[in-house]
Amino acid sequence: MSFGTIDAVNVLLVRLRTDTGLEGLGEAVTLGGPTWSEETVETAQLVTNRYLLPLVIGKSPLSLAGILEEMHRRVKGHYFAKAALECALFDLLGKAHNLPLYALLGGKCRERVPLSWSLATGDIEAEIAEAQRLMARGQWIFKLKTGVEAPEHDVERVAALRTALGERADLRIDANQGWDVPTAIRTLRRMEPYRITFAEQPVPRWDIEGLAAVSRSVSIPVMADESVCTPQEALRVATRSAARLFSLKLTKSGGFLASKKIAGIAEAAGISCYVGCMIETSVGTAAYLHFALSTPQVTYGCELFGPLLLQDDIVQNPVRYDNGYIEALEGPGLGVQLDEGKVQRYRRSQ
């Protein structure tokens, strides 16, 4: 990642059970603690147990909209915790009606989603070798994590990869808020000859005017990620023409319904979308996948590679990848079943 190296992922797993024996699953992952945002899995666990679950226990999943409205009224922020709980409610609904979750979100508009792979070592030769190895298996979309080393080195990486991989590769970059406005403009202009599909979050999340300045000053389309977590932020970015693409993440926005609202704002503003990730297991990845399958505005693919990076998973039937795509899941709800042995093996109480 642009903000550091991560060697372990902590997961909040939410399990809701009905009086009829159904179980709904949800998941929240925060990369490296309070690094990507203010939340951690520890705070999400506390907020879920102490403040959110009392608003759900005893209610019917069929009252989902009312439950969520009460959650947002009584608990401010804490979107990762809310997203995990909302996902578990949706999973219950899908299982109760024997429908895949995408059917509850409007139905499929695609059968699979193109997968982007992140290159983040900063070692040019190693990244070329990694990309070439993956291209031999059908992968063609690559996103370079930038904004940590000198901008000149990031430009060298982009140039070297374009030369080595040729025109078949779709190259993107993500600075994870790593540049100021002058550096972003200068660096992206130097990258323009290498046909970059988009530049994600080049400046700090709070600097919407700076994001707009970068977007006006370069030909590479700018994507907003950290700057767009809520529908209100999406509207602000859209009205200022600060980005031409949005990166959508269920957990940063509080779940499916809020993310659908953001996608609707994007559609109204002529902004295309992409689905990011926080390196989830197959539980969280399945949730993101159902969202991507059912959201027409997601035209730039996804980076739902969490299960491919993790050394192990916690489900019996992990999500499936093929030839540069992640494939649809067709079972009821999320379409994945927990491996109880794995859950117990990796469980920690705090």
C-alpha positions, 0 to 999 in steps of 0.5 A, a space after each residue: 500500500 502507498 501508506 506502508 507495508 501490511 503483513 496481517 489483516 484484522 477482520 471484524 466478522 458479524 454473525 446475525 442469527 434468526 429464530 428460524 435458524 438462518 445466519 447472516 454474515 458481514 465483514 469489515 476490514 481496516 487496513 493497518 488500524 486507523 491508517 486509511 480512516 479513523 476506524 479500526 476493527 477494535 472500534 468497529 467491534 465495540 460500536 457494533 456490540 454496544 450501540 448497533 446490535 441493540 437496534 437490531 436484536 428482535 427486529 425482522 430483516 424485512 424492516 431493513 430500511 427502518 433499522 438502518 435509519 435508526 442506526 444512522 440517527 442514533 450512531 454518527 459515523 462508524 461506517 465500517 461497523 454499519 456496513 458489516 451489520 447491514 451486510 449481515 442483514 442483507 445476507 439474511 434477506 437473501 437466504 430467507 428468500 433463496 436469492 443471491 444478494 445481487 438480486 436484492 440490489 437490482 439484479 445483475 448487469 454483468 456476469 463477471 467483473 474485470 479485476 485490477 491487480 496492484 503493484 506496490 513494491 517500488 522495485 521496477 524489475 520486480 514489478 515488471 516480472 510480477 506483471 508479466 507473470 500475471 499477464 500470462 494467466 490473463 490479467 491485464 489491468 494493473 494499478 501502481 501504488 505511488 506517492 511514497 518514493 520520489 515522483 521521478 521514480 514513480 514516473 520511471 516505474 510507469 514508463 518501464 511498465 508501459 515499455 515492458 508490457 506493451 499496449 495490452 496492459 491497462 495501467 492506472 496509478 493510486 497516490 493514496 493522498 501522497 502528493 500536494 497539488 503542484 507535485 500531482 500536476 507536475 508528476 501526472 503531466 510527466 506520466 501522460 505519454 504512457 497512457 494512464 487510465 486514471 490517477 486515484 486520489 492524488 491529493 489529501 482527502 480534504 482538498 477538494 479544490 486541489 483535487 479539482 485543480 489537478 483534474 483541470 490541469 492534466 489529461 489523465 482522468 482523476 479518481 476520487 477515493 478517500 474524498 468520497 465516502 458519503 453521498 454528501 461528499 460525492 455531491 460536493 466532488 461532482 458539483 465542483 467537477 473535481 473528479 471524473 471517476 469515483 472509487 466505491 467501497 462499501 465499508 467506507 460509506 456504510 454499506 450497500 444502500 449508501 454506496 448505491 446513492 453515491 453511484 446514483 450521484 455519479 450517474 447523474 453527473 456523468 462520472 464513472 465508477 470503480 470498486 476498491 477493496 480493503 483486502 477482505 476475506 471471501 466474506 467481504 469480497 462477496 459483498 463487494 462483488 454483489 454490489 459490482 455485479 448489480 451497479 451499472 455505473 461500475 465500468 472500470 472494474 474492481 480490485 477485489 483481490 483480497 482472497 488472492 493476497 491472504 494466506 488463508 480464507 475463512 470460508 468453504 467456497 472462496 470467490 472464484 477468479 478466471 482469466 483476469 475477472 472475478 466471477 459471479 456468485 449464485 448461492 443464496 445471500 452472499 453465496 459463501 459458507 463459513 469454515 468454522 474450523 478456520 474461524 476458530 483458528 483465527 479468532 481473537 477476542 480483542 
